[in-house]
Amino acid sequence: MWEWDGTKLAGWIATMLTPVKRAHLERTPFASLTYFTADSRDDCSAGCRAELLSDDSSCEETWERFKATPEPVGYDPAIIPMWADGPTAPGFGVIRLEPWRLRILDGIFALTGGEQGRILTWQEEPARSISSDS
């Protein structure tokens, strides 16, 4: 689920906590997501920083976020058997996404070899380094 607060985009994934997922995100805290529509062949890709959260507050907020959002994005997380005990169930966790690059590709662009449609790209500005001549 994606949320725009007026200045920043954040993504939220309700996820099962596994040792492999924990190890991967501790070592490489990034994720890439792609959305694709079969009818128009449009796609959107997001390169993101990813943070695995398992504290009660983050889990409860994310649980309610998904539960309060209409379908098809929203759902009641309690339908997952491992999460039946609620947001503090041992297997429930959250991945918070902070995109640094977004790309939207019109399906028609790919189908026409770039003669129609377009590619839209947003990328955050790189952090400026401060250097000293001394």
KOLFIVEX-414334 format. One record per residue: z, x, y of N, C-alpha, C, O in turn; residue number from 1; residue in one letter. Coordinates in nm, 2 decimals. Each point is the difference from the previous one (the first is absolute). Example, Ala and Ser with C-alpha at 12.3 -4.5 7.8 and 13.67 -1.06 7.14 Angstrom:
% residues 2
      nc3      nc1      nc2     cac3     cac1     cac2      cc3      cc1      cc2      oc3      oc1      oc2    nr   rest
     0.78     1.32    -0.57     0.00    -0.09     0.12     0.00     0.09     0.12     0.07     0.10     0.00     1      A
    -0.14    -0.14     0.11     0.00     0.09     0.11     0.08    -0.08     0.11     0.01     0.05     0.11     2      S
This chain:
% residues 134
      nc3      nc1      nc2     cac3     cac1     cac2      cc3      cc1      cc2      oc3      oc1      oc2    nr   rest
     0.00     0.09    -0.12     0.00    -0.09     0.12     0.00     0.09     0.12     0.07     0.10     0.01     1      M
    -0.15    -0.14     0.09    -0.01     0.08     0.12     0.06    -0.08     0.12    -0.01    -0.12     0.00     2      W
     0.08     0.19     0.09     0.06    -0.07     0.12    -0.03     0.09     0.12     0.00     0.12     0.00     3      E
    -0.04    -0.19     0.11    -0.03     0.06     0.13     0.11    -0.05     0.09     0.02    -0.12     0.02     4      W
     0.05     0.22     0.04     0.11    -0.04     0.09    -0.04     0.00     0.15     0.09    -0.01     0.09     5      D
    -0.22     0.03    -0.07    -0.05     0.01     0.14    -0.03     0.14     0.04    -0.08     0.02     0.09     6      G
     0.13     0.08    -0.16    -0.03     0.14     0.03    -0.03     0.08    -0.13    -0.07     0.10     0.01     7      T
     0.13    -0.14    -0.12    -0.01     0.08    -0.12    -0.03    -0.09    -0.12     0.06    -0.11    -0.01     8      K
    -0.14     0.16    -0.08    -0.03    -0.07    -0.13     0.09     0.06    -0.11     0.01     0.12    -0.01     9      L
     0.05    -0.21    -0.07     0.08     0.05    -0.11    -0.03    -0.08    -0.12    -0.03    -0.12     0.01    10      A
     0.02     0.18    -0.13    -0.03    -0.06    -0.12     0.13    -0.01    -0.09     0.08     0.09     0.01    11      G
    -0.07    -0.19    -0.09     0.11    -0.02    -0.09    -0.05    -0.03    -0.14    -0.08    -0.09    -0.02    12      W
     0.13     0.16    -0.08    -0.03    -0.02    -0.14     0.13    -0.02    -0.08     0.08     0.08     0.01    13      I
    -0.07    -0.20    -0.07     0.11    -0.02    -0.09    -0.04     0.07    -0.13    -0.11    -0.03    -0.05    14      A
     0.20     0.11    -0.01    -0.04     0.08    -0.11     0.11     0.02    -0.10     0.12    -0.01     0.03    15      T
    -0.16     0.05    -0.15     0.10     0.03    -0.10     0.03     0.15     0.02    -0.08     0.09     0.01    16      M
     0.21    -0.06    -0.02     0.05     0.14     0.02    -0.02     0.07    -0.14     0.06    -0.05    -0.10    17      L
    -0.13     0.15     0.09    -0.02     0.08    -0.12     0.03     0.15     0.03    -0.02     0.04     0.12    18      T
     0.06     0.03    -0.21     0.01     0.15     0.02    -0.13     0.07     0.05     0.01     0.09     0.08    19      P
    -0.12    -0.13    -0.14    -0.13     0.06     0.04    -0.03    -0.04     0.15    -0.04     0.09     0.07    20      V
     0.06    -0.21    -0.03    -0.03    -0.04     0.13     0.10     0.07     0.10    -0.05     0.05     0.11    21      K
     0.17    -0.04    -0.14     0.10     0.08     0.08    -0.05     0.14     0.02     0.00     0.05     0.11    22      R
    -0.03     0.02    -0.22    -0.03     0.14     0.00    -0.13     0.02     0.08    -0.01     0.09     0.08    23      A
    -0.09    -0.18    -0.10    -0.13     0.01     0.07     0.02    -0.01     0.15    -0.05     0.09     0.08    24      H
     0.12    -0.19    -0.04     0.02    -0.02     0.15     0.09     0.10     0.06    -0.01     0.03     0.12    25      L
     0.11     0.03    -0.20     0.08     0.11     0.06    -0.09     0.12     0.02     0.02     0.07     0.10    26      E
    -0.11    -0.04    -0.19    -0.08     0.12     0.01    -0.12    -0.02     0.09    -0.03     0.09     0.08    27      R
    -0.03    -0.21    -0.08    -0.12    -0.03     0.08     0.02    -0.14     0.06    -0.05    -0.09    -0.06    28      T
     0.11     0.09     0.18     0.03    -0.13     0.06    -0.12    -0.07     0.07     0.01    -0.03     0.12    29      P
    -0.12     0.01    -0.19    -0.12    -0.06     0.05    -0.06    -0.10    -0.10     0.03     0.01    -0.12    30      F
    -0.10    -0.11     0.17    -0.07    -0.09    -0.08    -0.13    -0.04     0.07    -0.01     0.00     0.12    31      A
    -0.09    -0.03    -0.20    -0.13    -0.05     0.05    -0.02    -0.14    -0.07     0.02    -0.02    -0.12    32      S
    -0.06    -0.07     0.21    -0.02    -0.14    -0.05    -0.14    -0.04     0.04    -0.05     0.04     0.11    33      L
    -0.02    -0.12    -0.20    -0.13    -0.05     0.03     0.00    -0.15    -0.03     0.04    -0.04    -0.11    34      T
    -0.10    -0.04     0.20    -0.02    -0.14    -0.02    -0.15    -0.02     0.00    -0.07     0.06     0.08    35      Y
     0.03    -0.15    -0.17    -0.15    -0.02    -0.02    -0.02    -0.15    -0.02     0.07    -0.07    -0.08    36      F
    -0.17     0.01     0.14    -0.04    -0.14    -0.02    -0.13     0.00    -0.08    -0.10     0.06     0.04    37      T
     0.10    -0.12    -0.15    -0.11     0.00    -0.09    -0.12    -0.08     0.06    -0.12     0.04    -0.02    38      A
     0.15    -0.14     0.09    -0.12    -0.08     0.05    -0.07     0.07     0.11    -0.13    -0.01     0.00    39      D
     0.19     0.07     0.10    -0.07     0.07     0.11     0.00     0.15    -0.02    -0.08     0.07     0.07    40      S
     0.15    -0.02    -0.16     0.01     0.14    -0.03     0.06     0.08     0.12    -0.02     0.13     0.00    41      R
     0.09    -0.20     0.09     0.07     0.07     0.10     0.12     0.08    -0.06     0.06    -0.05    -0.10    42      D
    -0.03     0.16     0.15     0.12     0.07    -0.05     0.08     0.06     0.12    -0.06     0.04     0.10    43      D
     0.19    -0.03    -0.12     0.09     0.07     0.09     0.08     0.10    -0.07     0.06    -0.03    -0.11    44      C
    -0.04     0.14     0.16     0.08     0.11    -0.06     0.11     0.04     0.10    -0.02     0.01     0.12    45      S
     0.14     0.02    -0.17     0.11     0.04     0.08     0.06     0.13    -0.06     0.04     0.00    -0.12    46      A
    -0.03     0.11     0.20     0.07     0.12    -0.04     0.13    -0.01     0.06     0.01    -0.02     0.13    47      G
     0.10     0.03    -0.20     0.13    -0.03     0.05     0.11     0.11    -0.04    -0.01     0.06    -0.11    48      C
     0.11    -0.05     0.19     0.12     0.07    -0.04     0.08    -0.11    -0.08    -0.01    -0.12     0.04    49      R
     0.08     0.16    -0.14     0.06    -0.10    -0.09     0.15     0.04    -0.02     0.03     0.12    -0.03    50      A
     0.06    -0.21     0.04     0.14     0.03    -0.02     0.06    -0.10    -0.09    -0.02    -0.12     0.01    51      E
     0.08     0.17    -0.12     0.06    -0.09    -0.10     0.15    -0.03     0.05     0.08     0.09     0.02    52      L
    -0.05    -0.22    -0.01     0.13    -0.05     0.04     0.06    -0.08    -0.11    -0.06    -0.08    -0.06    53      L
     0.19     0.11     0.04     0.07    -0.08    -0.10     0.14    -0.04     0.05     0.08    -0.05    -0.08    54      S
    -0.05     0.07     0.21     0.13    -0.05     0.05     0.00    -0.15     0.01    -0.10    -0.06     0.01    55      D
     0.22     0.00    -0.02     0.01    -0.14    -0.01    -0.06    -0.07     0.12    -0.07    -0.10    -0.01    56      D
     0.09     0.15     0.13    -0.06    -0.06     0.12    -0.15    -0.01     0.00    -0.06    -0.10     0.03    57      S
     0.00     0.21    -0.06    -0.15     0.01    -0.01    -0.05    -0.10    -0.11    -0.10    -0.07     0.02    58      S
     0.16     0.07    -0.13    -0.04    -0.08    -0.11     0.02    -0.15     0.03    -0.09    -0.08    -0.03    59      C
     0.20     0.04     0.10     0.02    -0.14     0.03    -0.10    -0.04     0.11    -0.05    -0.11    -0.01    60      E
     0.03     0.19     0.11    -0.10    -0.03     0.10    -0.14    -0.02    -0.05    -0.07    -0.10     0.03    61      E
     0.03     0.19    -0.12    -0.14    -0.01    -0.06    -0.01    -0.12    -0.09    -0.10    -0.07     0.00    62      T
     0.21     0.04    -0.08     0.00    -0.11    -0.09    -0.02    -0.13     0.08    -0.09    -0.08    -0.03    63      W
     0.16     0.07     0.14    -0.01    -0.12     0.09    -0.14    -0.01     0.07    -0.05    -0.11     0.02    64      E
     0.00     0.23     0.01    -0.13     0.00     0.07    -0.11    -0.06    -0.09    -0.08    -0.08     0.04    65      R
     0.08     0.12    -0.17    -0.10    -0.05    -0.10     0.03    -0.14    -0.03    -0.10    -0.08    -0.01    66      F
     0.22     0.04     0.00     0.04    -0.14    -0.03    -0.04    -0.10     0.11    -0.04    -0.11    -0.03    67      K
     0.05     0.16     0.15    -0.02    -0.09     0.12    -0.15     0.00     0.04    -0.04    -0.09     0.08    68      A
    -0.04     0.17    -0.13    -0.14     0.01     0.03    -0.08    -0.09    -0.09     0.02     0.00    -0.12    69      T
    -0.11    -0.08     0.18    -0.08    -0.10    -0.08    -0.09     0.08    -0.10    -0.04     0.11     0.02    70      P
     0.01    -0.18    -0.13    -0.10     0.05    -0.10    -0.14     0.02     0.07    -0.02    -0.07     0.10    71      E
    -0.06     0.16    -0.13     0.00     0.07    -0.13     0.07     0.14     0.01     0.03     0.06    -0.10    72      P
     0.01    -0.02     0.23     0.07     0.13     0.01     0.15    -0.02    -0.04     0.05     0.09    -0.07    73      V
     0.01    -0.19     0.12     0.14    -0.02    -0.03     0.02    -0.06    -0.14    -0.08    -0.07    -0.05    74      G
     0.20     0.09     0.00     0.04    -0.05    -0.13     0.15     0.01    -0.02     0.06     0.08     0.08    75      Y
     0.00    -0.14    -0.18     0.14     0.02    -0.02     0.02     0.11    -0.10    -0.04    -0.01    -0.12    76      D
     0.09     0.13     0.16     0.01     0.11    -0.09     0.08    -0.03    -0.12    -0.01     0.08    -0.10    77      P
     0.09    -0.18     0.10     0.09    -0.03    -0.12    -0.09    -0.04    -0.12     0.05    -0.01    -0.11    78      A
    -0.18    -0.01     0.13    -0.09    -0.04    -0.12    -0.02     0.12    -0.09    -0.04    -0.01    -0.11    79      I
     0.07     0.13     0.16    -0.01     0.13    -0.08     0.13     0.00    -0.08     0.11     0.01     0.06    80      I
    -0.12    -0.01    -0.19     0.12     0.00    -0.09     0.11     0.11     0.04     0.12    -0.03     0.00    81      P
    -0.17     0.15     0.03     0.09     0.11     0.03     0.08    -0.03     0.13     0.10     0.07     0.02    82      M
    -0.16    -0.16     0.06     0.06    -0.02     0.13     0.07    -0.13     0.01     0.04    -0.05     0.11    83      W
    -0.02    -0.02    -0.22     0.06    -0.13     0.00     0.14    -0.01     0.06     0.04    -0.10     0.05    84      A
     0.03     0.21    -0.04     0.14     0.01     0.06    -0.01     0.01     0.15     0.11     0.01     0.06    85      D
    -0.23     0.00     0.00     0.00     0.00     0.14    -0.04     0.14     0.06    -0.03     0.09    -0.08    86      G
     0.04    -0.07     0.21    -0.05     0.12     0.06     0.09     0.12    -0.03    -0.05     0.12     0.03    87      P
     0.17    -0.13    -0.08     0.08     0.11    -0.04    -0.01     0.03    -0.15     0.07     0.08    -0.05    88      T
    -0.17    -0.14    -0.02    -0.02     0.03    -0.14    -0.04     0.15    -0.01    -0.07     0.06     0.09    89      A
     0.12     0.01    -0.19    -0.02     0.14    -0.02    -0.15     0.05     0.00    -0.03     0.11     0.05    90      P
    -0.06    -0.20    -0.09    -0.14     0.04     0.00    -0.08    -0.03     0.12    -0.12     0.03     0.01    91      G
     0.18    -0.10     0.09    -0.07    -0.04     0.12     0.00     0.11     0.11     0.11     0.06     0.03    92      F
    -0.22    -0.03     0.03    -0.01     0.10     0.10    -0.11    -0.04     0.10    -0.07    -0.10    -0.02    93      G
     0.06     0.18     0.12    -0.10    -0.03     0.11    -0.07     0.13     0.04     0.06     0.11     0.00    94      V
    -0.19    -0.12     0.02    -0.07     0.11     0.06    -0.04    -0.04     0.13    -0.07    -0.10     0.02    95      I
     0.11     0.18     0.08    -0.04    -0.03     0.14    -0.11     0.09     0.04     0.00     0.12    -0.03    96      R
    -0.11    -0.18     0.08    -0.12     0.07     0.03    -0.02     0.02     0.15     0.02    -0.10     0.08    97      L
    -0.06     0.21    -0.03    -0.03     0.03     0.14    -0.14     0.06     0.00    -0.01     0.12    -0.02    98      E
    -0.09    -0.20     0.06    -0.14     0.05    -0.01    -0.02     0.10     0.11     0.04    -0.01     0.11    99      P
    -0.12     0.11    -0.15    -0.05     0.11     0.10    -0.15    -0.01     0.02    -0.05     0.06     0.09   100      W
    -0.01    -0.14    -0.19    -0.15    -0.01     0.01    -0.04    -0.14    -0.06     0.05    -0.03    -0.11   101      R
    -0.13    -0.04     0.18    -0.06    -0.13    -0.05    -0.15     0.01     0.01    -0.05     0.05     0.10   102      L
    -0.02    -0.11    -0.20    -0.14     0.00     0.00    -0.05    -0.13    -0.05     0.04    -0.05    -0.11   103      R
    -0.13    -0.02     0.18    -0.06    -0.13    -0.04    -0.15     0.03    -0.02    -0.06     0.04     0.10   104      I
     0.01    -0.07    -0.21    -0.14     0.01    -0.03    -0.06    -0.13    -0.02     0.03    -0.07    -0.10   105      L
    -0.12     0.02     0.18    -0.08    -0.12    -0.02    -0.08     0.02    -0.13    -0.07     0.10    -0.02   106      D
     0.08    -0.20    -0.07    -0.08     0.01    -0.13    -0.15     0.01     0.03    -0.07     0.07    -0.07   107      G
     0.02    -0.13     0.17    -0.14     0.00     0.04    -0.04     0.14     0.04    -0.12     0.04    -0.02   108      I
     0.21     0.04     0.08    -0.03     0.14     0.04    -0.04     0.08    -0.13    -0.10     0.07     0.00   109      F
     0.18    -0.09    -0.10    -0.03     0.08    -0.13    -0.13    -0.05    -0.06    -0.08     0.07    -0.05   110      A
     0.06    -0.21     0.05    -0.11    -0.05    -0.07    -0.13     0.03     0.07    -0.11     0.00    -0.06   111      L
     0.11     0.02     0.19    -0.12     0.03     0.08    -0.02     0.14     0.03    -0.09     0.04     0.09   112      T
     0.17     0.05    -0.14    -0.01     0.14     0.03     0.03     0.03     0.14    -0.05     0.10     0.06   113      G
     0.14    -0.18     0.00     0.05     0.03     0.14    -0.09    -0.06     0.11     0.02     0.02     0.11   114      G
    -0.12    -0.10    -0.15    -0.09    -0.06     0.10     0.06    -0.12     0.06    -0.04    -0.04     0.11   115      E
     0.14    -0.03    -0.18     0.07    -0.11     0.06     0.15     0.02    -0.03     0.04     0.08    -0.08   116      Q
     0.04    -0.16     0.16     0.14     0.01    -0.02     0.06     0.13     0.07    -0.07     0.06     0.08   117      G
     0.19    -0.03    -0.12     0.06     0.11     0.07     0.13     0.05    -0.08     0.04    -0.07    -0.09   118      R
     0.00     0.19     0.13     0.13     0.05    -0.06     0.09     0.01     0.12    -0.04     0.06     0.11   119      I
     0.16    -0.11    -0.12     0.10     0.01     0.10     0.11     0.10    -0.05     0.05    -0.02    -0.11   120      L
    -0.01     0.11     0.19     0.11     0.09    -0.04     0.10     0.02     0.11    -0.03     0.02     0.12   121      T
     0.16    -0.02    -0.16     0.11     0.03     0.09     0.08     0.11    -0.07     0.02     0.00    -0.12   122      W
     0.01     0.10     0.20     0.09     0.10    -0.05     0.10     0.04     0.11    -0.04     0.01     0.12   123      Q
     0.17     0.01    -0.16     0.10     0.03     0.10    -0.04     0.14     0.06    -0.05     0.08    -0.07   124      E
     0.10    -0.06     0.19    -0.03     0.13     0.06     0.09     0.10    -0.07     0.12    -0.03    -0.02   125      E
    -0.17     0.15     0.00     0.08     0.10    -0.06     0.12     0.04     0.09    -0.02     0.00     0.13   126      P
     0.13     0.04    -0.18     0.11     0.05     0.08    -0.04     0.13     0.07    -0.06     0.08    -0.07   127      A
     0.09    -0.07     0.19    -0.03     0.12     0.08     0.11     0.10    -0.03     0.12    -0.02     0.00   128      R
    -0.17     0.14    -0.02     0.10     0.11    -0.02     0.03     0.07     0.13    -0.09     0.01     0.09   129      S
     0.21     0.03    -0.07     0.04     0.07     0.12     0.00     0.14    -0.03     0.07     0.05    -0.09   130      I
    -0.14     0.03     0.18     0.00     0.14    -0.02     0.05     0.07     0.12     0.00    -0.05     0.11   131      S
     0.05     0.17    -0.13     0.05     0.08     0.11    -0.07     0.13     0.00    -0.02     0.06    -0.10   132      S
    -0.01    -0.01     0.22    -0.07     0.13     0.01     0.10     0.11     0.01    -0.04     0.12     0.00   133      D
     0.17    -0.15    -0.01     0.10     0.11     0.02     0.03     0.06    -0.14     0.08     0.10     0.00   134      S
